[in-house]
Amino acid sequence: MILTVTLNTALDLTYAVPALVPHTSHKIHAVAERPGGKGVNVARVLSALGHETVVTGFAGGATGAVLRDLLGALPHGPVDALVAVSGNTRRTVAVVDGSTGDTTQLNEPGPHIGADEWAAFLQTFGELLPRAEAVALCGSLPPGIHVGAYAELIRLARAAGVPVLLDTGGEPLRRGIAARPDLVKPNAAELAQLTGAREPLRATHDARRRGARSVVASLGADGLIAVTPEGVWRAAPPSAVRGNPTGAGDSAVAGLLSALAEGLGWPERLARAVALSTATVMAPAAGEFDRAAYEDLLARVTVEQQTPAA
């Protein structure tokens, strides 16, 4: 099975309005409600692709109960191994402007996590690791969790011989990458903040030198760039698309992990990641992907090998 960790889970709400106009009242034409947080999004996509997946992290309060109910109601969805906490799980709101296709995102802070709750999570994580063929550590850290938490989890996964992917930003990424994860997947802004370099290829090489075995950077509509021990690749969709980008990076992570679990090479991993992320932008609700679009895009993603990895 594939294990995904979401320390800051969320109940994702998507509101569709005809046009988003500041300082006015809006009538919402459609509402979608989904269990969310980056690792939960990853797990949902992995399950839809047919992979056995387990979700762990934290959930609490009335919002956490709704999240767990929605997670349990998913057909063939991931297994819920979330740790209960006393605080209330956060909500995120994506407002989709029907006139432009643009999305405005509003994210609440997460609940404060106590030392006993962190200890309970570490016990759960340790019990799940021996069954995992890969681990994804995804998203922000809620209040109360120390900034080196991902680095701690990476060291535990490496000690258990389980490949680990890290998808976060800021200081948790800086600390985590030094713990030598197998793969990190920053977006362009996270990559620039980590390395200080704005040129994507240079920044991706720099990120890999900081400790990760491989780095796959999300470049938005331009696709992905990967710097790995086997080489350097760029992967791009056949054309730019408009839509809701919420969850697109998480779908890319699911594509990378599923292809890794299936023993596929880097070109196939990157093609799947780009096709899934693009199909997610095209879907109406946050964190979902358009399966027909994914299947159509998969054969049309361009993957080009460049210079050998540094």
N, C-alpha and C positions, 0 to 999 in steps of 0.2 A: 504494500500500500504506500501511498504518498501522504506525508504528514504536512499540513499547513498550520502555521502559527500566526494568530492575529491577536496581539496583546491589546489592541484598541479597536474592538469590534464596533459595528454601528448598524443602526436601522436606517437603510437608505430610502429616502422618499424622492420621487421624481414628479415634478409638477410641470404640466404642459400648458402654456398660455399662448394666445394668438400673437402677442407682441409684448415684450418686456419694456415698460416705460417707467423710468424713475419718477418717484414722488406721486404715483397714482395708484389707484386700487385695481386689482386684477381678478378676473374670473378664471378659475382653473378649469380647463376642459377635460383633463385626464390626470389621474393620480396612479402611480405605481409604487408599491411597497416591497422591499426586498431585504433579506438578511445581508449585511455588508461588512465593510472593512476589507482591506486588500487581500488578506489571506483567505477570507471567506469567499470573496469573488473568485480567487484562483481555484479554490476547491470546487465551487459550483461548476466552473468550466471543465475542470478535470473529470468530474463525475459525468457531465454531459458527453464527454469524449470516451466514456466507458472505463475510466480508471477508478479503482478502489481508493477512496480518499477519506482521511480523518481530519477534522477541524479541532484545534485546541486554541486556548487563549482564555479570555475572560468575558463573562456576561453577567449582568446583574440588574435588579430592579424591574419595574414594569416594562421598560423598553427592552431589556434583555430577555424577558419572558416572551415578548412578541417575536423577537429575533429567533429565539430557539424554536418557537412554534412554527414559524415560517420555514426555518431550516429543516425541521422534521417533516414538513409537508411536501418537500420537494420530491418528485418521483425519482427513485434511484439516486438520491442526493447523498452528500457526504455524511459520514458518521459524526455525531455531536459528542466531542470530548471536552467541551468548554468547562472552565472552572468557575463556579459561582462566586460572586463578590457582593459586598453589601451596597456598593454604589450603583447608580443607574447608568446603564449603557447609553452612549451618546447617540444622537441622530445626525444625519447629513441630509441636506435638501439640495437637489439639483433642479433649477428652474430652466426649462427648455423654451427658448423664444422661437415660436413657429414661423415668424416672419424672416428670420435670419438663419435659423438652425443653431445659433450659439447657445451655450449653456453657462449659467451662473451658479456657482457652487457655494454653499454655506455649510460649514462644519462645526459642530459643537465640540467642546473639549470632552475628554473621556473622564470616567470616574477615578477617584484616587484609589490606588492599590496599596493595601497594607502589607507589612512584612510577612504576616502569616498567610496572606493570599498569594504572595509571590512564592513562598515556600511550598504551598499546595500545588501551584502550577509546576514548579520544578519537579515535584514528585510525579505528577501526571506525565510530564514531558519525558522523564527518565523511563517510565513504564512503557511509553509508546515507541521510543526510539528503536528497541531491538526488532520491531516488526516493520520498520520503515525502510523503503528502498531509496527514498530521497526526502529531504525536508526543505520547506520554504519558510523563511522568516520574513514577514511582510508588514510594512506600514509603520505608523508613528508609535511612540511609547506614551502610554497614559501617565498622568501625574502619579508620583510615588515610585515609579520604576526607575532604577539607576541607569545612567546613560550608557553604561557598558553592558547592558542586559543582553543585547544581541551577540556581543563578543563572547559572553559566558555561554550562551546557547550554542554558538558555533564550535567552541572548544569541546563541549559535551558531544555534539554530533560527530566531530572529527575523531574523538576518542572511541566512539562506537563504530567507526568506519562507515558512516552514512553520509553520502554527498549532500551538501547544504548550499542553498541559494539564498542570498540576502537582497531584499528590495526595500530600502529605506533611504533616508536622507539626513543631512546635517551631521551633528556630532555622533549619533548612533551609527551612521554609515562609516564615519572616520574611524571610530573605535572598532566597529565590526570588521572592516576590511583588513585591519591589522591582525585579526585572529585567523586569517587565511581561509576564507570560505572558498568553495569550489567555483562559485559564480556569483557575481553581483550584477544587478540590472538597474542602474540609475537612469533617470531621464536627463535631458540636456542641462536643465537648471541645477539638478543635484550634482551632476558631473562637474560643472563649472565651479560650483561652491566647494567641492572636494579638492579640486586640483588647481583652481585659479586660471585654467586655460579655457579659452572659448572655442578653439578649433577642435571639432569633435574627435578626429583621429588621434591627434596629439594628446587630448585629455583622456581618451580611453586607454592609450598606452600608459600614461602616467598613473591612472587608477590601478591598472594591473600591477605596476611596479610596487604599489603600496601593499600588496599582499594577496590579492585574489588570484586564483588560478586562471580564471577567464572573466572577461568583462563584456557584457552586452548592453550597449547604451541605446535608449529610446530617443529617436530624433523627430518625434511627432509624425507629420505627414510624409517626411522623408524616409521613414522606416527605421531600420536598426543598423548599428555597426558593431561588429564582434571582434575582439582581440583575444585569441586563444593560443594554447601551445601548438595547435595544429595549423594556425594561420590566421589571416585577417579577412573578414568578409563584410560586404555591405549588402543589405537586403531591403527592397523597396516594393510597395504596392504598385500595381499597374497605373493607377491614377489617384489623385487626391480625392477624398470624399468629405462631405459635410455631415454633421450630426453631433451626437452627444459623446464626448471623449471619455466620460466617466467609466472607469473600469477597463479601458483599452490596454493600459500597461499591465494590469492584472491578467488579462487574457493572454498577453504576450508571455508572461511568466508561466501560465498554464501550458502554452504551446511548447516552451522550452523544456519544462519538466516532463510532459507526456512523451515527447520525442526522446528525451534522455532515457526514460523508463523503458521505451521500446527499442533501445539500442540504435537509434538513427544517428547519422553523422550531422555535422554542423550545418551544412546547406539545408538539409531537411528540417532540422530544428528551427532554423531561422525563417524558412518559408512558412512553416506552420505558425510561428509566433506572429509574423507580419499579417498573415491571412486572418488569424483569429482577432488580432487587435483592430484591424480594419473593419471586420465584420461586427465588432462590438460598437465602434463608432456609428455604424449604420443602423443599429438596433434602437428601438424607441425608448427602452427602459435602461437605467443605469445598471451596468454589470452583466447584461445579457449579451449574447451574440446571435447574429442572424445566420442560422446554419446553412441556408441555401447560398447566401453570399459567401460564407466561408468556403464551402465546397467549390464554388465557382472561382474564387480568388486563388485558392491553393496552387493551382497549376500555372497561374499567371504572375505570381510574385517573382521578381528578378533577384537572384542571388549571385553576386560576383565576388570571386576571391581576388584579394589584392596582394600586398607584400607579405612576406612571412612575419609572424608575430615577433616583437622585440623581446 
